[in-house]
Amino acid sequence: MTFRLTTVIVATLTFLCAPSVEATPFGLATTAQWAVNGLSCSAAGTSVADCTQDVTFFDPQRQVALNDHLIATSTAGFGQLFTTLRSSQWSTGFYFPRMLGTASFFDEFLVSGGTGTGYIQYLFAGTLNQNAEVPEARLTLSHNGTTLTAFESVAQSVFNQPFTYTSPLLPFDWGQVIQFSAALSQQLLSSPGDFESGSMSASLIGINVFGGGGQLPIGAFSFNAASGASYPLATPEPASALLLATAAGALAARRYRRRWLSRP
């Protein structure tokens, strides 16, 4: 599909500022785009979008034909997002590709085992590697309509930068559907003399479920996703687990001591 260069810019800004709201209970969505000198590629898919193509353009300064291998790919899974953007040709005064990649997943969770209001917390980890004059990268989350910016990097090149994100405690009603989504977006624009490339990944590495008052529930609870995906349910921090074990041990010792003292 061919479109005007200005159309690509508008579409990029629209996605980065306002992620779409999905109508279905769960799913995956990916896009990949690039545009340069009247040439363009636009792809959309569920788990994969690919705009990898060899192009030839004419350099009016040197009066020669040059080749470029443009890569724009995005992949999405439930809890796993990734995009890659790359141009193998140095940008010039008339040749500077604009590239965009997005990946997202959305799902519905049902958490049972408690009453009233509970709290949930999402843990993400990822890596960003970008080299361009005007790069942008974002990871945004949505929990029951509340949008959170988990990570953002604008207008600066970064090299193999890891990032992590722990969301605040977000309320939910036990036994009621939780609507959750995560969207990763990356775009590149270079000035003359730059070589542009970028890769970004993000993974949901843990979900914490808390009872009333923000305490980890003592009893059992169930966690189910409409997609059927298996998400990592995080365990308490080692210090918290040690505290619980110490308290349980102290309680057992106290009960044993009472029984021993009450013996005839």
GUMARVO-958532 format. One line per 4 residues: for each residue x, z, y of N, C-alpha, C. Coordinates in Angstrom, 3 decimals. Layout:
<nodes>
X/Z/Y/X/Z/Y/X/Z/Y; ...
</nodes>
This chain:
<nodes>
0.846/0.000/-1.183/0.000/0.000/0.000/0.886/0.000/1.239; 0.547/-0.824/2.215/1.312/-0.903/3.446/0.509/-0.307/4.586; 1.182/0.495/5.450/0.482/1.086/6.574/1.449/1.149/7.745; 0.923/1.371/8.917/1.741/1.427/10.111/2.553/2.721/10.124
3.710/2.665/10.748/4.600/3.815/10.796/3.948/5.005/11.482; 3.185/4.764/12.550/2.517/5.863/13.258/1.529/6.574/12.352; 0.939/5.846/11.405/0.002/6.470/10.472/0.706/7.495/9.601; 1.941/7.197/9.174/2.697/8.124/8.343/2.953/9.427/9.087
3.329/9.332/10.362/3.636/10.523/11.147/2.409/11.410/11.274; 1.268/10.841/11.581/0.029/11.615/11.736/-0.342/12.283/10.429; -0.253/11.537/9.325/-0.604/12.108/8.024/0.314/13.263/7.678; 1.616/13.152/7.993/2.562/14.218/7.715/2.219/15.482/8.480
1.972/15.366/9.764/1.669/16.525/10.578/0.362/17.171/10.156; -0.612/16.359/9.767/-1.894/16.900/9.329/-1.726/17.744/8.080; -0.931/17.260/7.113/-0.761/18.019/5.876/-0.019/19.322/6.138; 1.068/19.241/6.930/1.877/20.426/7.138/1.113/21.520/7.870
0.190/21.151/8.736/-0.520/22.146/9.536/-1.807/22.630/8.886; -2.418/21.808/8.051/-3.726/22.170/7.506/-3.854/21.697/6.067; -3.367/22.500/5.081/-3.525/22.131/3.686/-4.991/21.954/3.325; -5.257/21.015/2.448/-6.634/20.691/2.104/-7.266/21.785/1.254
-8.580/21.906/1.328/-9.335/22.856/0.524/-9.976/22.101/-0.630; -9.686/22.544/-1.848/-10.159/21.830/-3.027/-11.558/22.308/-3.420; -12.373/21.376/-3.929/-13.746/21.702/-4.299/-13.872/22.071/-5.778; -12.902/21.643/-6.611/-12.973/21.920/-8.043/-12.337/23.272/-8.341
-12.664/23.883/-9.505/-12.139/25.217/-9.814/-10.616/25.265/-9.950; -10.009/24.200/-10.473/-8.562/24.202/-10.664/-8.055/22.772/-10.699; -6.758/22.621/-10.450/-6.183/21.279/-10.502/-4.803/21.221/-9.887; -4.208/20.020/-9.951/-2.890/19.749/-9.407/-3.003/18.561/-8.462
-2.144/18.509/-7.450/-2.157/17.392/-6.513/-0.742/17.139/-6.002; -0.348/15.870/-5.946/0.972/15.497/-5.444/0.859/14.239/-4.589; 1.767/14.121/-3.604/1.891/12.889/-2.825/3.372/12.613/-2.594; 3.698/11.330/-2.395/5.056/10.916/-2.064/4.955/9.701/-1.150
5.687/9.721/-0.033/5.596/8.629/0.939/6.944/8.374/1.597; 7.164/7.139/1.977/8.235/6.802/2.905/7.841/5.545/3.667; 8.428/5.373/4.849/8.166/4.196/5.666/9.397/3.906/6.509; 9.763/2.609/6.605/10.922/2.216/7.396/10.851/0.721/7.685
10.994/0.347/8.944/11.119/-1.059/9.346/10.043/-1.970/8.748; 8.805/-1.536/8.812/7.718/-2.357/8.301/7.510/-2.273/6.812; 8.407/-1.593/6.079/8.254/-1.370/4.648/7.723/0.041/4.418; 6.949/0.223/3.352/6.397/1.544/3.102/5.974/1.683/1.655
5.825/2.912/1.252/5.315/3.238/-0.080/4.509/4.518/0.033; 3.383/4.579/-0.623/2.542/5.763/-0.637/1.963/5.935/-2.031; 2.189/7.111/-2.615/1.686/7.383/-3.961/1.023/8.752/-3.973; -0.006/8.880/-4.783/-0.701/10.158/-4.949/-1.048/10.317/-6.421
-0.977/11.544/-6.892/-1.290/11.789/-8.290/-1.686/13.233/-8.504; -1.806/13.602/-9.747/-2.102/14.990/-10.089/-0.778/15.726/-10.332; -0.173/15.536/-11.492/1.074/16.249/-11.782/2.307/15.524/-11.256; 2.216/14.202/-11.013/3.385/13.430/-10.575/2.969/12.383/-9.554
3.791/12.235/-8.497/3.677/11.131/-7.547/5.086/10.578/-7.342; 5.232/9.266/-7.442/6.570/8.668/-7.411/6.596/7.449/-6.502; 7.475/7.486/-5.504/7.707/6.345/-4.622/9.204/6.027/-4.637; 9.725/5.671/-5.788/11.132/5.293/-5.927/11.225/3.774/-5.918
12.027/3.236/-5.011/12.052/1.782/-4.861/13.363/1.331/-4.211; 13.852/0.165/-4.612/14.984/-0.485/-3.967/14.462/-1.400/-2.864; 15.065/-1.316/-1.673/14.645/-2.145/-0.550/15.860/-2.870/0.030; 15.601/-4.013/0.664/16.635/-4.780/1.350/16.218/-4.981/2.796
17.124/-4.736/3.727/16.817/-4.898/5.140/17.979/-5.619/5.822; 17.725/-6.158/6.985/18.730/-6.938/7.707/19.305/-6.119/8.854; 20.633/-6.043/8.926/21.333/-5.321/9.981/21.669/-6.315/11.098; 20.944/-6.260/12.235/21.193/-7.228/13.305/22.532/-7.021/14.016
23.066/-5.824/13.943/24.342/-5.570/14.592/25.492/-6.243/13.855; 25.469/-6.123/12.528/26.533/-6.737/11.727/26.121/-8.072/11.117; 24.845/-8.452/11.333/24.335/-9.723/10.817/24.512/-9.828/9.301; 24.170/-8.753/8.597/24.272/-8.746/7.142/23.022/-8.088/6.553
22.767/-8.391/5.305/21.670/-7.754/4.572/22.218/-6.526/3.844; 21.495/-5.431/3.942/21.899/-4.192/3.300/20.809/-3.730/2.339; 21.217/-2.943/1.347/20.293/-2.429/0.339/20.199/-0.906/0.414; 19.044/-0.399/0.048/18.852/1.047/-0.010/18.031/1.377/-1.249
18.322/2.540/-1.820/17.555/3.052/-2.950/16.821/4.295/-2.466; 15.531/4.148/-2.180/14.725/5.231/-1.624/14.015/5.988/-2.740; 14.110/7.303/-2.683/13.481/8.163/-3.687/12.558/9.148/-2.992; 11.323/9.186/-3.404/10.362/10.192/-2.960/9.492/10.542/-4.160
9.716/11.692/-4.751/8.966/12.114/-5.926/8.470/13.544/-5.746; 7.332/13.822/-6.331/6.768/15.171/-6.312/6.175/15.462/-7.684; 6.368/16.682/-8.154/5.780/17.114/-9.421/5.118/18.474/-9.228; 4.027/18.687/-9.954/3.281/19.943/-9.826/2.824/20.409/-11.197
2.917/21.683/-11.409/2.361/22.349/-12.578/1.738/23.652/-12.106; 1.012/24.300/-12.971/0.402/25.575/-12.580/1.499/26.637/-12.487; 1.866/26.952/-11.238/2.936/27.906/-10.999/4.286/27.268/-10.748; 4.398/25.925/-10.786/5.670/25.233/-10.615/5.486/24.034/-9.687
6.268/23.966/-8.583/6.163/22.877/-7.616/7.560/22.362/-7.272; 7.667/21.006/-7.090/8.978/20.428/-6.829/8.833/19.101/-6.096; 9.718/18.846/-5.117/9.760/17.546/-4.436/11.214/17.139/-4.226; 11.460/15.806/-4.279/12.784/15.241/-4.019/12.642/14.043/-3.092
13.464/14.018/-2.035/13.491/12.911/-1.079/14.947/12.503/-0.888; 15.221/11.172/-0.927/16.612/10.754/-0.777/16.707/9.300/-0.361; 17.632/9.035/0.560/18.003/7.673/0.934/19.495/7.511/0.678; 19.905/6.405/0.060/21.313/6.197/-0.266/22.050/5.419/0.814
21.349/5.069/1.912/21.958/4.283/2.991/22.038/5.132/4.256; 23.167/5.043/4.974/23.294/5.745/6.238/22.308/5.177/7.253; 21.701/6.064/8.028/20.760/5.620/9.049/21.511/4.935/10.196; 20.846/3.963/10.812/21.416/3.259/11.958/20.428/3.338/13.118
20.761/2.663/14.221/19.886/2.685/15.373/18.546/2.024/15.130; 18.440/1.219/14.093/17.181/0.534/13.808/16.656/0.872/12.418; 17.421/1.624/11.618/17.010/1.925/10.250/17.112/3.442/10.030; 15.970/4.121/10.039/15.952/5.558/9.737/14.612/5.878/9.070
14.628/6.011/7.752/13.389/6.242/7.005/12.734/7.578/7.357; 11.415/7.570/7.321/10.624/8.790/7.379/10.091/9.030/5.974; 10.309/10.254/5.470/9.976/10.528/4.074/9.171/11.818/3.979; 8.241/11.850/3.021/7.343/12.994/2.846/7.040/13.203/1.369
7.048/14.460/0.951/6.642/14.812/-0.404/5.838/16.097/-0.387; 4.753/16.165/-1.140/3.933/17.368/-1.239/3.564/17.623/-2.691; 3.398/18.875/-3.035/2.958/19.269/-4.378/2.163/20.557/-4.260; 1.074/20.652/-5.001/0.239/21.851/-4.918/-0.513/22.084/-6.217
-0.916/23.326/-6.423/-1.827/23.659/-7.517/-2.854/24.640/-6.986; -4.030/24.599/-7.571/-5.082/25.534/-7.187/-5.801/25.980/-8.453; -6.225/27.243/-8.454/-6.798/27.818/-9.667/-7.745/28.947/-9.269; -8.573/29.360/-10.226/-9.450/30.506/-10.044/-9.087/31.568/-11.065
-8.945/32.810/-10.585/-8.588/33.934/-11.443/-9.771/34.889/-11.572; -9.888/35.484/-12.733/-10.885/36.528/-12.970/-10.155/37.744/-13.527; -10.183/38.836/-12.770/-9.490/40.064/-13.173/-10.542/41.122/-13.455; -10.540/41.661/-14.660/-11.544/42.637/-15.086/-10.862/43.907/-15.576
-11.629/44.992/-15.580/-11.110/46.253/-16.082/-11.210/47.388/-15.097; -11.582/47.070/-13.860/-11.744/48.110/-12.851/-13.079/47.973/-12.153; -13.306/48.806/-11.171/-14.537/48.744/-10.391/-14.185/48.771/-8.902; -15.104/48.234/-8.111/-14.891/48.245/-6.666/-13.834/47.241/-6.237
-12.972/47.675/-5.335/-11.945/46.804/-4.770/-10.594/47.035/-5.435; -9.961/45.950/-5.845/-8.597/46.002/-6.355/-7.682/45.240/-5.414; -6.399/45.193/-5.762/-5.424/44.488/-4.935/-4.501/43.670/-5.829; -4.134/42.487/-5.345/-3.265/41.606/-6.100/-2.100/41.185/-5.216
-0.970/40.920/-5.850/0.258/40.571/-5.133/0.939/39.420/-5.878; 1.379/38.387/-5.116/2.000/37.203/-5.695/3.491/37.176/-5.355; 4.312/36.863/-6.343/5.757/36.802/-6.166/6.234/35.372/-6.430; 6.937/34.787/-5.457/7.456/33.429/-5.577/8.971/33.417/-5.385
9.618/32.423/-6.005/11.041/32.189/-5.808/11.269/30.686/-5.789; 12.243/30.237/-5.001/12.503/28.798/-4.913/13.873/28.508/-4.339; 14.140/27.204/-4.164/15.409/26.746/-3.608/15.141/25.559/-2.693; 15.871/25.502/-1.577/15.764/24.391/-0.635/17.145/23.823/-0.363
17.249/22.487/-0.409/18.490/21.786/-0.105/18.124/20.568/0.733; 18.436/20.572/2.029/18.043/19.488/2.932/19.191/19.092/3.849; 19.377/17.779/4.017/20.330/17.248/4.974/19.642/16.123/5.739; 19.265/16.389/6.986/18.594/15.401/7.830/18.598/15.923/9.257
18.342/15.030/10.201/18.317/15.425/11.606/17.089/16.282/11.922; 15.939/15.888/11.376/14.702/16.626/11.635/13.998/16.903/10.302; 14.473/17.884/9.548/13.801/18.226/8.284/12.749/19.314/8.498; 11.766/19.337/7.628/10.779/20.409/7.608/10.445/20.741/6.164
10.225/22.011/5.896/9.856/22.452/4.557/8.984/23.684/4.667; 7.916/23.717/3.876/7.000/24.863/3.904/6.428/25.137/2.515; 6.163/26.408/2.297/5.382/26.844/1.145/4.269/27.718/1.675; 3.028/27.313/1.462/1.878/28.077/1.933/1.006/28.477/0.752
0.384/29.637/0.877/-0.507/30.160/-0.157/-1.877/30.393/0.442; -2.883/30.378/-0.416/-4.241/30.710/0.010/-4.865/31.624/-1.036; -5.386/32.760/-0.582/-6.049/33.733/-1.448/-7.431/34.000/-0.878; -8.453/33.502/-1.573/-9.841/33.673/-1.121/-10.020/33.297/0.347
-9.386/32.204/0.741/-9.542/31.709/2.101/-8.537/32.243/3.104; -7.738/33.231/2.708/-6.694/33.761/3.588/-5.409/32.977/3.366; -4.909/32.319/4.419/-3.713/31.484/4.307/-2.474/32.278/4.692; -1.428/32.160/3.867/-0.164/32.850/4.095/0.975/31.844/4.090
1.906/31.971/5.030/3.117/31.149/5.020/4.191/31.916/4.267; 4.499/31.440/3.058/5.469/32.131/2.214/6.901/31.778/2.582; 7.112/30.543/3.060/8.458/30.108/3.443/8.330/28.943/4.408; 9.273/28.892/5.376/9.261/27.809/6.349/10.675/27.575/6.865
11.079/26.312/6.915/12.361/25.926/7.495/12.120/24.665/8.309; 12.475/24.704/9.605/12.175/23.602/10.512/13.422/23.231/11.306; 13.699/21.911/11.362/14.719/21.347/12.245/16.125/21.886/11.992; 16.453/22.189/10.741/17.827/22.564/10.436/18.142/22.211/8.983
19.351/21.679/8.787/19.780/21.366/7.435/20.198/22.650/6.724; 19.830/22.760/5.466/20.205/23.914/4.645/20.735/23.390/3.319; 21.643/24.142/2.707/22.296/23.668/1.501/22.148/24.701/0.387; 21.359/24.325/-0.618/21.132/25.178/-1.793/20.772/26.609/-1.399
19.800/26.721/-0.527/19.362/28.034/-0.052/18.253/28.583/-0.943; 18.513/29.692/-1.630/17.430/30.311/-2.408/16.503/31.103/-1.483; 15.255/31.232/-1.875/14.326/32.068/-1.111/13.365/32.754/-2.068; 12.890/33.902/-1.642/11.896/34.649/-2.403/10.791/35.096/-1.451
9.645/35.359/-2.023/8.506/35.816/-1.220/7.658/36.761/-2.052; 7.315/37.893/-1.456/6.379/38.840/-2.054/5.223/39.012/-1.081; 4.051/38.658/-1.515/2.898/38.718/-0.615/2.493/40.159/-0.356; 1.766/40.403/0.727/1.179/41.740/0.903/0.111/41.985/-0.164
-0.354/43.211/-0.261/-1.441/43.513/-1.186/-2.715/42.876/-0.661; -3.296/41.992/-1.455/-4.474/41.246/-1.037/-5.692/41.744/-1.801; -6.776/42.088/-1.118/-7.935/42.679/-1.792/-8.734/41.656/-2.597; -9.356/42.148/-3.645/-10.292/41.348/-4.435/-11.310/42.291/-5.054
-12.423/41.755/-5.499/-13.450/42.535/-6.184/-13.282/42.359/-7.690; -13.151/43.479/-8.384/-13.020/43.410/-9.846/-14.208/42.653/-10.441; -13.904/41.747/-11.362/-14.951/40.992/-12.029/-15.487/39.817/-11.235; -14.926/39.574/-10.035/-15.347/38.441/-9.208/-14.212/37.422/-9.120
-14.574/36.144/-8.980/-13.590/35.057/-8.969/-12.668/35.156/-7.758; -11.367/34.977/-8.007/-10.352/34.865/-6.958/-9.935/33.400/-6.866; -10.045/32.812/-5.692/-9.600/31.434/-5.473/-8.193/31.455/-4.883; -7.267/30.813/-5.597/-5.867/30.844/-5.185/-5.278/29.439/-5.205
-4.401/29.161/-4.247/-3.698/27.883/-4.235/-2.321/28.062/-3.616; -1.406/27.180/-3.988/-0.056/27.157/-3.421/0.291/25.705/-3.128; 0.857/25.445/-1.937/1.185/24.082/-1.521/2.601/24.043/-0.960; 3.384/23.134/-1.489/4.756/22.918/-1.037/4.816/21.572/-0.319
5.481/21.515/0.832/5.592/20.258/1.569/7.003/20.108/2.129; 7.480/18.871/2.152/8.812/18.583/2.648/8.804/17.221/3.340; 9.424/17.131/4.508/9.544/15.848/5.180/10.928/15.716/5.802; 11.418/14.480/5.917/12.734/14.198/6.467/12.640/13.071/7.486
13.390/13.216/8.559/13.549/12.152/9.552/14.964/12.255/10.095; 15.727/11.171/9.998/17.115/11.190/10.428/17.320/10.378/11.683; 18.395/10.717/12.406/18.823/9.935/13.547/19.974/9.035/13.105; 20.380/8.068/13.927/21.462/7.160/13.538/22.730/7.899/13.109
23.328/7.423/12.014/24.563/8.009/11.516/24.373/9.107/10.502; 23.139/9.412/10.136/22.860/10.468/9.171/22.540/9.884/7.804; 22.845/10.682/6.790/22.429/10.394/5.424/21.414/11.457/5.053; 20.192/11.080/4.712/19.153/12.082/4.497/18.848/12.279/3.026
18.698/13.544/2.678/18.319/13.902/1.308/17.700/15.293/1.345; 16.865/15.561/0.388/16.239/16.874/0.325/15.600/17.132/-1.019; 15.667/18.371/-1.454/14.962/18.801/-2.662/14.470/20.220/-2.436; 13.291/20.495/-2.930/12.686/21.814/-2.755/11.886/22.173/-3.997
12.028/23.405/-4.435/11.281/23.891/-5.593/10.712/25.267/-5.286; 9.614/25.584/-5.928/8.990/26.905/-5.783/8.269/27.248/-7.077; 8.426/28.497/-7.515/7.799/28.949/-8.760/7.101/30.292/-8.542; 5.936/30.421/-9.133/5.236/31.702/-9.156/5.856/32.527/-10.278
6.620/33.555/-9.926/7.387/34.296/-10.929/6.729/35.615/-11.321; 5.658/36.000/-10.643/5.022/37.244/-11.029/3.728/37.492/-10.273; 2.817/38.195/-10.921/1.568/38.641/-10.298/1.408/40.122/-10.607; 1.274/40.936/-9.572/1.006/42.359/-9.720/-0.467/42.638/-9.447
-1.086/43.445/-10.261/-2.475/43.858/-10.059/-2.503/45.365/-9.846; -3.170/45.778/-8.776/-3.218/47.188/-8.399/-4.663/47.673/-8.383; -4.820/48.960/-8.660/-6.128/49.576/-8.566/-6.410/50.073/-7.163; -7.431/50.894/-7.021/-7.793/51.423/-5.715/-6.664/52.241/-5.108
-6.491/52.102/-3.812/-5.418/52.817/-3.132/-4.065/52.183/-3.317; -4.000/50.990/-3.924/-2.732/50.297/-4.100/-1.882/50.851/-5.225; -2.502/51.574/-6.192/-1.755/52.108/-7.324/-1.913/51.191/-8.526; -0.845/51.038/-9.318/-0.943/50.241/-10.536/-1.972/50.885/-11.477
-2.901/50.082/-12.012/-3.944/50.659/-12.876/-3.340/51.280/-14.133; -3.838/52.463/-14.473/-3.345/53.147/-15.668/-3.940/52.510/-16.919; -5.240/52.203/-16.868/-5.902/51.615/-18.024/-5.599/50.131/-18.162; -6.114/49.538/-19.233/-5.896/48.116/-19.477/-6.791/47.279/-18.578
-6.331/46.073/-18.267/-7.145/45.130/-17.511/-6.894/43.733/-18.073; -7.811/42.827/-17.824/-7.670/41.455/-18.315/-7.515/40.503/-17.136; -6.722/39.457/-17.346/-6.459/38.451/-16.317/-6.653/37.083/-16.958; -7.594/36.315/-16.417/-7.884/34.991/-16.962/-7.902/33.955/-15.851
-7.365/32.771/-16.144/-7.328/31.665/-15.189/-8.264/30.561/-15.663; -8.987/29.953/-14.719/-9.919/28.883/-15.074/-9.203/27.709/-15.712; -7.942/27.479/-15.315/-7.165/26.360/-15.865/-6.702/26.616/-17.282; -6.722/27.874/-17.714/-6.179/28.225/-19.021/-4.676/28.441/-18.994
-4.060/28.295/-17.815/-2.612/28.483/-17.692/-2.247/29.948/-17.897; -1.046/30.162/-18.396/-0.533/31.511/-18.599/0.402/31.865/-17.443; -0.016/32.771/-16.585/0.786/33.172/-15.439/1.554/34.452/-15.762; 2.736/34.635/-15.155/3.532/35.841/-15.445/2.971/37.065/-14.746
2.466/38.002/-15.526/1.989/39.262/-14.962/3.174/40.204/-14.869; 3.518/40.594/-13.656/4.692/41.426/-13.427/4.444/42.841/-13.915; 5.545/43.532/-14.255/5.487/44.919/-14.669/5.957/45.793/-13.520; 5.668/47.098/-13.543/6.125/47.965/-12.456/7.633/47.939/-12.300
8.118/48.241/-11.084/9.554/48.345/-10.847/10.148/49.395/-11.782; 11.432/49.255/-12.186/12.048/50.231/-13.089/11.925/51.666/-12.593; 12.072/51.860/-11.288/11.953/53.221/-10.758/10.546/53.764/-10.959; 9.530/52.891/-10.756/8.147/53.320/-10.953/7.886/53.628/-12.422
8.416/52.751/-13.294/8.224/52.970/-14.728/8.894/54.272/-15.155; 10.104/54.555/-14.606/10.805/55.789/-14.940/10.027/56.992/-14.443; 9.434/56.881/-13.254/8.645/57.978/-12.698/7.443/58.275/-13.574; 6.757/57.196/-14.016/5.599/57.391/-14.890/6.021/58.031/-16.206
7.155/57.555/-16.771/7.632/58.108/-18.034/8.030/59.573/-17.876; 8.703/59.902/-16.764/9.112/61.284/-16.496/7.902/62.196/-16.362; 6.873/61.698/-15.623/5.658/62.485/-15.441/4.948/62.717/-16.773; 4.894/61.657/-17.601/4.239/61.790/-18.905/5.008/62.777/-19.784
6.351/62.706/-19.717/7.168/63.624/-20.508/6.989/65.061/-20.062; 6.941/65.269/-18.754/6.752/66.619/-18.220/5.396/67.177/-18.620; 4.362/66.316/-18.590/3.028/66.756/-18.976/2.989/67.142/-20.445; 3.632/66.316/-21.290/3.659/66.624/-22.722/4.409/67.919/-22.978
5.523/68.151/-22.278/6.296/69.377/-22.461/5.491/70.598/-22.029; 4.743/70.455/-20.928/3.931/71.561/-20.441/2.858/71.930/-21.450; 2.211/70.874/-22.031/1.172/71.146/-23.024/1.762/71.814/-24.255; 2.956/71.355/-24.662/3.590/71.946/-25.843/3.933/73.412/-25.586
4.435/73.709/-24.370/4.814/75.076/-24.024/3.588/75.978/-24.031; 2.440/75.454/-23.505/1.226/76.263/-23.492/0.770/76.571/-24.912; 0.845/75.543/-25.787/0.437/75.774/-27.176/1.351/76.805/-27.844; 2.656/76.738/-27.562/3.606/77.669/-28.192/3.372/79.084/-27.708
3.093/79.239/-26.393/2.882/80.587/-25.886/1.564/81.175/-26.385; 0.602/80.324/-26.724/-0.701/80.841/-27.171/-0.739/81.133/-28.653; 0.407/80.885/-29.348/0.414/81.155/-30.793/0.368/82.664/-31.025; -0.336/83.127/-32.092/-0.436/84.562/-32.393/0.912/85.124/-32.832
</nodes>
